[in-house]
Amino acid sequence: MTPTRLAAFEGVRKPSMTRALATLTEAGLVTRTVDVADGRQLMVAISAAGLAALEESRAILDQWYNHRLDQLSSGDHGRLNAAVAALSRLAGERPHHGHGGA
């Protein structure tokens, strides 16, 4: 994706995205290549190191959420599952059963 398109997708201004991409590139988390279709454009993509960092971050968050959910009572789990089902109906989706398979 081009930096301009990525900025629009994320809802930030291009200069802010440019600074963020420079930092991510320096850290080896994204790569920049010239667009083969338009040599004037740069394309950015997540690198292997970026994917690994993203997966690690998600795993840490999942562990934290699961730890917090384990501290809730079964009644709280039931109320949360009912809320998820109601919100899913509002969104027009099938409910996803969360923690504990309840």
Phi, psi and omega in degrees: 000147177283154177302323179296315179294320178297318178299316179296318180298319182275352179073034177237164178283153182302318179299323178295318179293320180300316179295317180297317180294325178298316179295315180294324178293316178300325180279354180079017184269340174226159176241152176239131177224159177282135178294123181293333180280332181214097185301348178278343185260144171261145175245141176243146179212154177288139180272173176300320178294324177295318177297318179297318179294321178296315178298319179296317179297317178296320180295320178296315178296316178301317180297317180296312180298316180298321177298315180295318179296325178297338181276352180275155177284165177297327176296319177297319178300317179298317179294321178295318179296322177295320179295319178298316180298316180295315179295323177296320177297318178299323181276354179076027181242163171284140179292144174257127179281130185270214185307134175083358177067016181282000000 
